[in-house]
Amino acid sequence: MAEGSAQSIVIAGQQVPKRRFTLWALVYFVGLVALPVLGLCLVLDVAFFFLAKQAGWSCYGVLCLFG
């Protein structure tokens, strides 16, 4: 079944185009996957930075690069 799944096929006399990457796929990926994951990572990085600062460690996280 997976063989030829990326090819154009004919269903009931109608040609169905093969799958392709579209601009909307990029918009949905960025909005629903990339930004939430990066946002969560940023929040965790900031939280661990302040926890490490309170614990007396010298430096931790991306915020150390900025000051």
mmCIF file of the N, C-alpha and C atoms, coordinates in Angstrom:
data_MODEL
# 
_entry.id   MODEL 
# 
loop_
_atom_site.group_PDB 
_atom_site.id 
_atom_site.type_symbol 
_atom_site.label_atom_id 
_atom_site.label_alt_id 
_atom_site.label_comp_id 
_atom_site.label_asym_id 
_atom_site.label_entity_id 
_atom_site.label_seq_id 
_atom_site.pdbx_PDB_ins_code 
_atom_site.Cartn_x 
_atom_site.Cartn_y 
_atom_site.Cartn_z 
_atom_site.occupancy 
_atom_site.B_iso_or_equiv 
_atom_site.pdbx_formal_charge 
_atom_site.auth_seq_id 
_atom_site.auth_comp_id 
_atom_site.auth_asym_id 
_atom_site.auth_atom_id 
_atom_site.pdbx_PDB_model_num 
ATOM 1   N N  . MET A 1 1  ? 0.814   -1.184 0.000   1.00 0.00 ? 1  MET A N  1 
ATOM 2   C CA . MET A 1 1  ? 0.000   0.000  0.000   1.00 0.00 ? 1  MET A CA 1 
ATOM 3   C C  . MET A 1 1  ? 0.864   1.256  0.000   1.00 0.00 ? 1  MET A C  1 
ATOM 4   N N  . ALA A 1 2  ? 1.993   1.242  0.681   1.00 0.00 ? 2  ALA A N  1 
ATOM 5   C CA . ALA A 1 2  ? 2.862   2.404  0.718   1.00 0.00 ? 2  ALA A CA 1 
ATOM 6   C C  . ALA A 1 2  ? 3.586   2.592  -0.607  1.00 0.00 ? 2  ALA A C  1 
ATOM 7   N N  . GLU A 1 3  ? 3.666   1.544  -1.395  1.00 0.00 ? 3  GLU A N  1 
ATOM 8   C CA . GLU A 1 3  ? 4.361   1.645  -2.665  1.00 0.00 ? 3  GLU A CA 1 
ATOM 9   C C  . GLU A 1 3  ? 3.577   2.541  -3.614  1.00 0.00 ? 3  GLU A C  1 
ATOM 10  N N  . GLY A 1 4  ? 4.231   3.577  -4.129  1.00 0.00 ? 4  GLY A N  1 
ATOM 11  C CA . GLY A 1 4  ? 3.589   4.483  -5.064  1.00 0.00 ? 4  GLY A CA 1 
ATOM 12  C C  . GLY A 1 4  ? 2.624   5.462  -4.421  1.00 0.00 ? 4  GLY A C  1 
ATOM 13  N N  . SER A 1 5  ? 2.685   5.636  -3.129  1.00 0.00 ? 5  SER A N  1 
ATOM 14  C CA . SER A 1 5  ? 1.732   6.526  -2.462  1.00 0.00 ? 5  SER A CA 1 
ATOM 15  C C  . SER A 1 5  ? 1.997   8.001  -2.768  1.00 0.00 ? 5  SER A C  1 
ATOM 16  N N  . ALA A 1 6  ? 3.201   8.324  -3.244  1.00 0.00 ? 6  ALA A N  1 
ATOM 17  C CA . ALA A 1 6  ? 3.515   9.709  -3.572  1.00 0.00 ? 6  ALA A CA 1 
ATOM 18  C C  . ALA A 1 6  ? 3.261   9.994  -5.054  1.00 0.00 ? 6  ALA A C  1 
ATOM 19  N N  . GLN A 1 7  ? 2.631   9.078  -5.767  1.00 0.00 ? 7  GLN A N  1 
ATOM 20  C CA . GLN A 1 7  ? 2.352   9.234  -7.188  1.00 0.00 ? 7  GLN A CA 1 
ATOM 21  C C  . GLN A 1 7  ? 0.937   9.742  -7.387  1.00 0.00 ? 7  GLN A C  1 
ATOM 22  N N  . SER A 1 8  ? 0.711   10.382 -8.521  1.00 0.00 ? 8  SER A N  1 
ATOM 23  C CA . SER A 1 8  ? -0.646  10.765 -8.885  1.00 0.00 ? 8  SER A CA 1 
ATOM 24  C C  . SER A 1 8  ? -1.445  9.504  -9.168  1.00 0.00 ? 8  SER A C  1 
ATOM 25  N N  . ILE A 1 9  ? -2.716  9.484  -8.744  1.00 0.00 ? 9  ILE A N  1 
ATOM 26  C CA . ILE A 1 9  ? -3.566  8.327  -8.960  1.00 0.00 ? 9  ILE A CA 1 
ATOM 27  C C  . ILE A 1 9  ? -4.878  8.771  -9.586  1.00 0.00 ? 9  ILE A C  1 
ATOM 28  N N  . VAL A 1 10 ? -5.613  7.812  -10.121 1.00 0.00 ? 10 VAL A N  1 
ATOM 29  C CA . VAL A 1 10 ? -6.907  8.092  -10.718 1.00 0.00 ? 10 VAL A CA 1 
ATOM 30  C C  . VAL A 1 10 ? -7.971  7.429  -9.861  1.00 0.00 ? 10 VAL A C  1 
ATOM 31  N N  . ILE A 1 11 ? -8.936  8.231  -9.393  1.00 0.00 ? 11 ILE A N  1 
ATOM 32  C CA . ILE A 1 11 ? -10.044 7.727  -8.585  1.00 0.00 ? 11 ILE A CA 1 
ATOM 33  C C  . ILE A 1 11 ? -11.331 8.128  -9.286  1.00 0.00 ? 11 ILE A C  1 
ATOM 34  N N  . ALA A 1 12 ? -12.125 7.159  -9.648  1.00 0.00 ? 12 ALA A N  1 
ATOM 35  C CA . ALA A 1 12 ? -13.410 7.383  -10.321 1.00 0.00 ? 12 ALA A CA 1 
ATOM 36  C C  . ALA A 1 12 ? -13.252 8.296  -11.534 1.00 0.00 ? 12 ALA A C  1 
ATOM 37  N N  . GLY A 1 13 ? -12.182 8.093  -12.270 1.00 0.00 ? 13 GLY A N  1 
ATOM 38  C CA . GLY A 1 13 ? -11.956 8.860  -13.486 1.00 0.00 ? 13 GLY A CA 1 
ATOM 39  C C  . GLY A 1 13 ? -11.335 10.225 -13.271 1.00 0.00 ? 13 GLY A C  1 
ATOM 40  N N  . GLN A 1 14 ? -11.099 10.614 -12.046 1.00 0.00 ? 14 GLN A N  1 
ATOM 41  C CA . GLN A 1 14 ? -10.496 11.912 -11.738 1.00 0.00 ? 14 GLN A CA 1 
ATOM 42  C C  . GLN A 1 14 ? -9.045  11.724 -11.321 1.00 0.00 ? 14 GLN A C  1 
ATOM 43  N N  . GLN A 1 15 ? -8.159  12.510 -11.909 1.00 0.00 ? 15 GLN A N  1 
ATOM 44  C CA . GLN A 1 15 ? -6.742  12.439 -11.538 1.00 0.00 ? 15 GLN A CA 1 
ATOM 45  C C  . GLN A 1 15 ? -6.529  13.228 -10.245 1.00 0.00 ? 15 GLN A C  1 
ATOM 46  N N  . VAL A 1 16 ? -6.002  12.551 -9.236  1.00 0.00 ? 16 VAL A N  1 
ATOM 47  C CA . VAL A 1 16 ? -5.705  13.175 -7.954  1.00 0.00 ? 16 VAL A CA 1 
ATOM 48  C C  . VAL A 1 16 ? -4.209  13.469 -7.938  1.00 0.00 ? 16 VAL A C  1 
ATOM 49  N N  . PRO A 1 17 ? -3.829  14.741 -7.777  1.00 0.00 ? 17 PRO A N  1 
ATOM 50  C CA . PRO A 1 17 ? -2.402  15.077 -7.824  1.00 0.00 ? 17 PRO A CA 1 
ATOM 51  C C  . PRO A 1 17 ? -1.638  14.487 -6.641  1.00 0.00 ? 17 PRO A C  1 
ATOM 52  N N  . LYS A 1 18 ? -0.328  14.305 -6.853  1.00 0.00 ? 18 LYS A N  1 
ATOM 53  C CA . LYS A 1 18 ? 0.492   13.752 -5.777  1.00 0.00 ? 18 LYS A CA 1 
ATOM 54  C C  . LYS A 1 18 ? 0.653   14.774 -4.657  1.00 0.00 ? 18 LYS A C  1 
ATOM 55  N N  . ARG A 1 19 ? 1.043   14.291 -3.511  1.00 0.00 ? 19 ARG A N  1 
ATOM 56  C CA . ARG A 1 19 ? 1.243   15.169 -2.358  1.00 0.00 ? 19 ARG A CA 1 
ATOM 57  C C  . ARG A 1 19 ? 2.403   16.102 -2.634  1.00 0.00 ? 19 ARG A C  1 
ATOM 58  N N  . ARG A 1 20 ? 2.299   17.306 -2.083  1.00 0.00 ? 20 ARG A N  1 
ATOM 59  C CA . ARG A 1 20 ? 3.383   18.260 -2.232  1.00 0.00 ? 20 ARG A CA 1 
ATOM 60  C C  . ARG A 1 20 ? 3.423   19.179 -1.008  1.00 0.00 ? 20 ARG A C  1 
ATOM 61  N N  . PHE A 1 21 ? 4.581   19.734 -0.785  1.00 0.00 ? 21 PHE A N  1 
ATOM 62  C CA . PHE A 1 21 ? 4.763   20.669 0.319   1.00 0.00 ? 21 PHE A CA 1 
ATOM 63  C C  . PHE A 1 21 ? 4.241   22.028 -0.124  1.00 0.00 ? 21 PHE A C  1 
ATOM 64  N N  . THR A 1 22 ? 3.378   22.639 0.669   1.00 0.00 ? 22 THR A N  1 
ATOM 65  C CA . THR A 1 22 ? 2.786   23.919 0.309   1.00 0.00 ? 22 THR A CA 1 
ATOM 66  C C  . THR A 1 22 ? 3.143   24.983 1.340   1.00 0.00 ? 22 THR A C  1 
ATOM 67  N N  . LEU A 1 23 ? 2.835   26.212 0.998   1.00 0.00 ? 23 LEU A N  1 
ATOM 68  C CA . LEU A 1 23 ? 3.072   27.314 1.925   1.00 0.00 ? 23 LEU A CA 1 
ATOM 69  C C  . LEU A 1 23 ? 2.215   27.157 3.176   1.00 0.00 ? 23 LEU A C  1 
ATOM 70  N N  . TRP A 1 24 ? 0.979   26.662 3.008   1.00 0.00 ? 24 TRP A N  1 
ATOM 71  C CA . TRP A 1 24 ? 0.107   26.450 4.169   1.00 0.00 ? 24 TRP A CA 1 
ATOM 72  C C  . TRP A 1 24 ? 0.669   25.384 5.108   1.00 0.00 ? 24 TRP A C  1 
ATOM 73  N N  . ALA A 1 25 ? 1.324   24.373 4.547   1.00 0.00 ? 25 ALA A N  1 
ATOM 74  C CA . ALA A 1 25 ? 1.954   23.367 5.401   1.00 0.00 ? 25 ALA A CA 1 
ATOM 75  C C  . ALA A 1 25 ? 3.038   24.011 6.258   1.00 0.00 ? 25 ALA A C  1 
ATOM 76  N N  . LEU A 1 26 ? 3.793   24.918 5.677   1.00 0.00 ? 26 LEU A N  1 
ATOM 77  C CA . LEU A 1 26 ? 4.825   25.634 6.433   1.00 0.00 ? 26 LEU A CA 1 
ATOM 78  C C  . LEU A 1 26 ? 4.202   26.511 7.517   1.00 0.00 ? 26 LEU A C  1 
ATOM 79  N N  . VAL A 1 27 ? 3.123   27.205 7.179   1.00 0.00 ? 27 VAL A N  1 
ATOM 80  C CA . VAL A 1 27 ? 2.452   28.070 8.156   1.00 0.00 ? 27 VAL A CA 1 
ATOM 81  C C  . VAL A 1 27 ? 1.923   27.251 9.334   1.00 0.00 ? 27 VAL A C  1 
ATOM 82  N N  . TYR A 1 28 ? 1.270   26.135 9.035   1.00 0.00 ? 28 TYR A N  1 
ATOM 83  C CA . TYR A 1 28 ? 0.756   25.279 10.109  1.00 0.00 ? 28 TYR A CA 1 
ATOM 84  C C  . TYR A 1 28 ? 1.885   24.677 10.945  1.00 0.00 ? 28 TYR A C  1 
ATOM 85  N N  . PHE A 1 29 ? 2.973   24.260 10.306  1.00 0.00 ? 29 PHE A N  1 
ATOM 86  C CA . PHE A 1 29 ? 4.095   23.687 11.052  1.00 0.00 ? 29 PHE A CA 1 
ATOM 87  C C  . PHE A 1 29 ? 4.702   24.726 11.993  1.00 0.00 ? 29 PHE A C  1 
ATOM 88  N N  . VAL A 1 30 ? 4.932   25.926 11.474  1.00 0.00 ? 30 VAL A N  1 
ATOM 89  C CA . VAL A 1 30 ? 5.539   26.968 12.305  1.00 0.00 ? 30 VAL A CA 1 
ATOM 90  C C  . VAL A 1 30 ? 4.599   27.362 13.447  1.00 0.00 ? 30 VAL A C  1 
ATOM 91  N N  . GLY A 1 31 ? 3.318   27.534 13.137  1.00 0.00 ? 31 GLY A N  1 
ATOM 92  C CA . GLY A 1 31 ? 2.375   27.995 14.148  1.00 0.00 ? 31 GLY A CA 1 
ATOM 93  C C  . GLY A 1 31 ? 1.976   26.958 15.166  1.00 0.00 ? 31 GLY A C  1 
ATOM 94  N N  . LEU A 1 32 ? 1.911   25.690 14.753  1.00 0.00 ? 32 LEU A N  1 
ATOM 95  C CA . LEU A 1 32 ? 1.411   24.653 15.653  1.00 0.00 ? 32 LEU A CA 1 
ATOM 96  C C  . LEU A 1 32 ? 2.489   23.743 16.241  1.00 0.00 ? 32 LEU A C  1 
ATOM 97  N N  . VAL A 1 33 ? 3.691   23.783 15.667  1.00 0.00 ? 33 VAL A N  1 
ATOM 98  C CA . VAL A 1 33 ? 4.754   22.905 16.174  1.00 0.00 ? 33 VAL A CA 1 
ATOM 99  C C  . VAL A 1 33 ? 5.979   23.717 16.604  1.00 0.00 ? 33 VAL A C  1 
ATOM 100 N N  . ALA A 1 34 ? 6.560   24.452 15.682  1.00 0.00 ? 34 ALA A N  1 
ATOM 101 C CA . ALA A 1 34 ? 7.847   25.096 15.951  1.00 0.00 ? 34 ALA A CA 1 
ATOM 102 C C  . ALA A 1 34 ? 7.761   26.170 17.040  1.00 0.00 ? 34 ALA A C  1 
ATOM 103 N N  . LEU A 1 35 ? 6.839   27.110 16.899  1.00 0.00 ? 35 LEU A N  1 
ATOM 104 C CA . LEU A 1 35 ? 6.750   28.186 17.892  1.00 0.00 ? 35 LEU A CA 1 
ATOM 105 C C  . LEU A 1 35 ? 6.359   27.697 19.283  1.00 0.00 ? 35 LEU A C  1 
ATOM 106 N N  . PRO A 1 36 ? 5.380   26.800 19.432  1.00 0.00 ? 36 PRO A N  1 
ATOM 107 C CA . PRO A 1 36 ? 5.098   26.311 20.785  1.00 0.00 ? 36 PRO A CA 1 
ATOM 108 C C  . PRO A 1 36 ? 6.275   25.567 21.428  1.00 0.00 ? 36 PRO A C  1 
ATOM 109 N N  . VAL A 1 37 ? 6.977   24.774 20.657  1.00 0.00 ? 37 VAL A N  1 
ATOM 110 C CA . VAL A 1 37 ? 8.126   24.040 21.215  1.00 0.00 ? 37 VAL A CA 1 
ATOM 111 C C  . VAL A 1 37 ? 9.231   25.011 21.605  1.00 0.00 ? 37 VAL A C  1 
ATOM 112 N N  . LEU A 1 38 ? 9.542   25.959 20.731  1.00 0.00 ? 38 LEU A N  1 
ATOM 113 C CA . LEU A 1 38 ? 10.582  26.935 21.059  1.00 0.00 ? 38 LEU A CA 1 
ATOM 114 C C  . LEU A 1 38 ? 10.169  27.822 22.236  1.00 0.00 ? 38 LEU A C  1 
ATOM 115 N N  . GLY A 1 39 ? 8.890   28.182 22.308  1.00 0.00 ? 39 GLY A N  1 
ATOM 116 C CA . GLY A 1 39 ? 8.410   28.976 23.440  1.00 0.00 ? 39 GLY A CA 1 
ATOM 117 C C  . GLY A 1 39 ? 8.541   28.224 24.756  1.00 0.00 ? 39 GLY A C  1 
ATOM 118 N N  . LEU A 1 40 ? 8.162   26.957 24.753  1.00 0.00 ? 40 LEU A N  1 
ATOM 119 C CA . LEU A 1 40 ? 8.303   26.129 25.952  1.00 0.00 ? 40 LEU A CA 1 
ATOM 120 C C  . LEU A 1 40 ? 9.765   26.013 26.363  1.00 0.00 ? 40 LEU A C  1 
ATOM 121 N N  . CYS A 1 41 ? 10.642  25.807 25.400  1.00 0.00 ? 41 CYS A N  1 
ATOM 122 C CA . CYS A 1 41 ? 12.073  25.715 25.714  1.00 0.00 ? 41 CYS A CA 1 
ATOM 123 C C  . CYS A 1 41 ? 12.606  27.024 26.277  1.00 0.00 ? 41 CYS A C  1 
ATOM 124 N N  . LEU A 1 42 ? 12.143  28.143 25.752  1.00 0.00 ? 42 LEU A N  1 
ATOM 125 C CA . LEU A 1 42 ? 12.584  29.441 26.269  1.00 0.00 ? 42 LEU A CA 1 
ATOM 126 C C  . LEU A 1 42 ? 12.110  29.652 27.703  1.00 0.00 ? 42 LEU A C  1 
ATOM 127 N N  . VAL A 1 43 ? 10.864  29.297 27.974  1.00 0.00 ? 43 VAL A N  1 
ATOM 128 C CA . VAL A 1 43 ? 10.332  29.443 29.336  1.00 0.00 ? 43 VAL A CA 1 
ATOM 129 C C  . VAL A 1 43 ? 11.117  28.560 30.307  1.00 0.00 ? 43 VAL A C  1 
ATOM 130 N N  . LEU A 1 44 ? 11.395  27.328 29.923  1.00 0.00 ? 44 LEU A N  1 
ATOM 131 C CA . LEU A 1 44 ? 12.181  26.439 30.789  1.00 0.00 ? 44 LEU A CA 1 
ATOM 132 C C  . LEU A 1 44 ? 13.596  26.961 30.976  1.00 0.00 ? 44 LEU A C  1 
ATOM 133 N N  . ASP A 1 45 ? 14.192  27.511 29.928  1.00 0.00 ? 45 ASP A N  1 
ATOM 134 C CA . ASP A 1 45 ? 15.549  28.040 30.037  1.00 0.00 ? 45 ASP A CA 1 
ATOM 135 C C  . ASP A 1 45 ? 15.601  29.217 31.005  1.00 0.00 ? 45 ASP A C  1 
ATOM 136 N N  . VAL A 1 46 ? 14.629  30.103 30.912  1.00 0.00 ? 46 VAL A N  1 
ATOM 137 C CA . VAL A 1 46 ? 14.587  31.255 31.826  1.00 0.00 ? 46 VAL A CA 1 
ATOM 138 C C  . VAL A 1 46 ? 14.353  30.785 33.261  1.00 0.00 ? 46 VAL A C  1 
ATOM 139 N N  . ALA A 1 47 ? 13.467  29.820 33.444  1.00 0.00 ? 47 ALA A N  1 
ATOM 140 C CA . ALA A 1 47 ? 13.200  29.309 34.795  1.00 0.00 ? 47 ALA A CA 1 
ATOM 141 C C  . ALA A 1 47 ? 14.453  28.670 35.393  1.00 0.00 ? 47 ALA A C  1 
ATOM 142 N N  . PHE A 1 48 ? 15.146  27.859 34.614  1.00 0.00 ? 48 PHE A N  1 
ATOM 143 C CA . PHE A 1 48 ? 16.370  27.227 35.126  1.00 0.00 ? 48 PHE A CA 1 
ATOM 144 C C  . PHE A 1 48 ? 17.469  28.260 35.355  1.00 0.00 ? 48 PHE A C  1 
ATOM 145 N N  . PHE A 1 49 ? 17.495  29.335 34.572  1.00 0.00 ? 49 PHE A N  1 
ATOM 146 C CA . PHE A 1 49 ? 18.475  30.390 34.784  1.00 0.00 ? 49 PHE A CA 1 
ATOM 147 C C  . PHE A 1 49 ? 18.292  31.017 36.161  1.00 0.00 ? 49 PHE A C  1 
ATOM 148 N N  . PHE A 1 50 ? 17.034  31.375 36.474  1.00 0.00 ? 50 PHE A N  1 
ATOM 149 C CA . PHE A 1 50 ? 16.791  32.001 37.770  1.00 0.00 ? 50 PHE A CA 1 
ATOM 150 C C  . PHE A 1 50 ? 16.981  31.026 38.927  1.00 0.00 ? 50 PHE A C  1 
ATOM 151 N N  . LEU A 1 51 ? 16.641  29.764 38.739  1.00 0.00 ? 51 LEU A N  1 
ATOM 152 C CA . LEU A 1 51 ? 16.909  28.760 39.779  1.00 0.00 ? 51 LEU A CA 1 
ATOM 153 C C  . LEU A 1 51 ? 18.404  28.582 40.004  1.00 0.00 ? 51 LEU A C  1 
ATOM 154 N N  . ALA A 1 52 ? 19.178  28.553 38.926  1.00 0.00 ? 52 ALA A N  1 
ATOM 155 C CA . ALA A 1 52 ? 20.628  28.404 39.059  1.00 0.00 ? 52 ALA A CA 1 
ATOM 156 C C  . ALA A 1 52 ? 21.236  29.646 39.698  1.00 0.00 ? 52 ALA A C  1 
ATOM 157 N N  . LYS A 1 53 ? 20.702  30.806 39.372  1.00 0.00 ? 53 LYS A N  1 
ATOM 158 C CA . LYS A 1 53 ? 21.207  32.046 39.960  1.00 0.00 ? 53 LYS A CA 1 
ATOM 159 C C  . LYS A 1 53 ? 20.948  32.074 41.465  1.00 0.00 ? 53 LYS A C  1 
ATOM 160 N N  . GLN A 1 54 ? 19.763  31.622 41.884  1.00 0.00 ? 54 GLN A N  1 
ATOM 161 C CA . GLN A 1 54 ? 19.426  31.574 43.312  1.00 0.00 ? 54 GLN A CA 1 
ATOM 162 C C  . GLN A 1 54 ? 20.246  30.524 44.052  1.00 0.00 ? 54 GLN A C  1 
ATOM 163 N N  . ALA A 1 55 ? 20.628  29.464 43.362  1.00 0.00 ? 55 ALA A N  1 
ATOM 164 C CA . ALA A 1 55 ? 21.413  28.405 43.998  1.00 0.00 ? 55 ALA A CA 1 
ATOM 165 C C  . ALA A 1 55 ? 22.894  28.766 44.092  1.00 0.00 ? 55 ALA A C  1 
ATOM 166 N N  . GLY A 1 56 ? 23.299  29.848 43.445  1.00 0.00 ? 56 GLY A N  1 
ATOM 167 C CA . GLY A 1 56 ? 24.680  30.286 43.547  1.00 0.00 ? 56 GLY A CA 1 
ATOM 168 C C  . GLY A 1 56 ? 25.582  29.759 42.451  1.00 0.00 ? 56 GLY A C  1 
ATOM 169 N N  . TRP A 1 57 ? 25.021  29.142 41.441  1.00 0.00 ? 57 TRP A N  1 
ATOM 170 C CA . TRP A 1 57 ? 25.852  28.683 40.323  1.00 0.00 ? 57 TRP A CA 1 
ATOM 171 C C  . TRP A 1 57 ? 26.272  29.881 39.502  1.00 0.00 ? 57 TRP A C  1 
ATOM 172 N N  . SER A 1 58 ? 27.379  29.740 38.810  1.00 0.00 ? 58 SER A N  1 
ATOM 173 C CA . SER A 1 58 ? 27.926  30.904 38.128  1.00 0.00 ? 58 SER A CA 1 
ATOM 174 C C  . SER A 1 58 ? 27.099  31.336 36.914  1.00 0.00 ? 58 SER A C  1 
ATOM 175 N N  . CYS A 1 59 ? 26.710  30.421 36.067  1.00 0.00 ? 59 CYS A N  1 
ATOM 176 C CA . CYS A 1 59 ? 25.993  30.802 34.864  1.00 0.00 ? 59 CYS A CA 1 
ATOM 177 C C  . CYS A 1 59 ? 25.269  29.593 34.285  1.00 0.00 ? 59 CYS A C  1 
ATOM 178 N N  . TYR A 1 60 ? 24.072  29.855 33.746  1.00 0.00 ? 60 TYR A N  1 
ATOM 179 C CA . TYR A 1 60 ? 23.308  28.787 33.139  1.00 0.00 ? 60 TYR A CA 1 
ATOM 180 C C  . TYR A 1 60 ? 22.340  29.393 32.136  1.00 0.00 ? 60 TYR A C  1 
ATOM 181 N N  . GLY A 1 61 ? 22.251  28.813 30.960  1.00 0.00 ? 61 GLY A N  1 
ATOM 182 C CA . GLY A 1 61 ? 21.226  29.186 30.000  1.00 0.00 ? 61 GLY A CA 1 
ATOM 183 C C  . GLY A 1 61 ? 21.638  30.261 29.013  1.00 0.00 ? 61 GLY A C  1 
ATOM 184 N N  . VAL A 1 62 ? 20.696  30.572 28.144  1.00 0.00 ? 62 VAL A N  1 
ATOM 185 C CA . VAL A 1 62 ? 20.926  31.534 27.077  1.00 0.00 ? 62 VAL A CA 1 
ATOM 186 C C  . VAL A 1 62 ? 21.077  32.945 27.646  1.00 0.00 ? 62 VAL A C  1 
ATOM 187 N N  . LEU A 1 63 ? 20.436  33.254 28.750  1.00 0.00 ? 63 LEU A N  1 
ATOM 188 C CA . LEU A 1 63 ? 20.515  34.599 29.325  1.00 0.00 ? 63 LEU A CA 1 
ATOM 189 C C  . LEU A 1 63 ? 21.929  34.957 29.740  1.00 0.00 ? 63 LEU A C  1 
ATOM 190 N N  . CYS A 1 64 ? 22.796  33.992 29.969  1.00 0.00 ? 64 CYS A N  1 
ATOM 191 C CA . CYS A 1 64 ? 24.189  34.287 30.317  1.00 0.00 ? 64 CYS A CA 1 
ATOM 192 C C  . CYS A 1 64 ? 24.925  34.938 29.146  1.00 0.00 ? 64 CYS A C  1 
ATOM 193 N N  . LEU A 1 65 ? 24.481  34.659 27.933  1.00 0.00 ? 65 LEU A N  1 
ATOM 194 C CA . LEU A 1 65 ? 25.136  35.254 26.768  1.00 0.00 ? 65 LEU A CA 1 
ATOM 195 C C  . LEU A 1 65 ? 24.864  36.744 26.687  1.00 0.00 ? 65 LEU A C  1 
ATOM 196 N N  . PHE A 1 66 ? 23.784  37.209 27.286  1.00 0.00 ? 66 PHE A N  1 
ATOM 197 C CA . PHE A 1 66 ? 23.394  38.608 27.186  1.00 0.00 ? 66 PHE A CA 1 
ATOM 198 C C  . PHE A 1 66 ? 23.729  39.440 28.415  1.00 0.00 ? 66 PHE A C  1 
ATOM 199 N N  . GLY A 1 67 ? 24.424  38.851 29.345  1.00 0.00 ? 67 GLY A N  1 
ATOM 200 C CA . GLY A 1 67 ? 24.799  39.731 30.431  1.00 0.00 ? 67 GLY A CA 1 
ATOM 201 C C  . GLY A 1 67 ? 24.933  39.107 31.753  1.00 0.00 ? 67 GLY A C  1 
# 
